[in-house]
């Protein structure tokens, strides 16, 4: 499986982690979450969850209000909560 926009595949033989990493940076804030194959039942299922999280997060961040070019604290907290619930 190849990496996709904002999603990177980790399949190194020397590490214990195999899965997807979601990383989105907008307006000075970076959101990162790892989606393990073990937790979600395989690479395709973890990819599906990661893609859904990415689309929800991009929608939240791109449609949010900015204060002096930065995301508001409430938007950052909503983004963190959105990723934590996945």
C-alpha positions, 0 to 999 in steps of 0.5 A, spaced: 500 500 500 502 506 498 502 513 502 496 518 501 496 525 502 497 526 509 497 519 510 504 515 511 504 507 511 509 504 516 511 497 515 518 497 517 521 490 519 525 492 525 519 496 529 513 494 533 509 498 529 505 497 523 500 502 521 498 509 518 500 515 521 495 521 519 499 528 520 495 535 518 498 541 519 494 548 518 495 555 520 501 553 525 498 547 528 499 540 527 495 534 528 498 527 528 495 520 530 497 513 529 492 508 526 495 501 528 493 495 524 493 491 530 488 495 533 483 496 527 484 489 524 489 489 518 492 494 514 485 496 510 481 497 516 486 501 519 486 505 512 479 506 512 479 509 519 485 514 518 481 516 511 475 518 515 479 521 520 483 525 515 476 527 512 473 529 518 479 533 521 480 537 514 473 539 514 473 541 521 479 545 520 478 548 513 471 551 515 473 554 522 475 561 524 482 563 525 484 569 529 490 572 527 492 567 522 492 561 527 486 556 529 482 558 535 483 554 541 476 551 541 478 548 534 484 545 536 481 542 542 475 539 537 480 537 533 484 533 538 478 530 541 476 528 534 482 524 533 482 521 540 475 518 539 478 514 533 
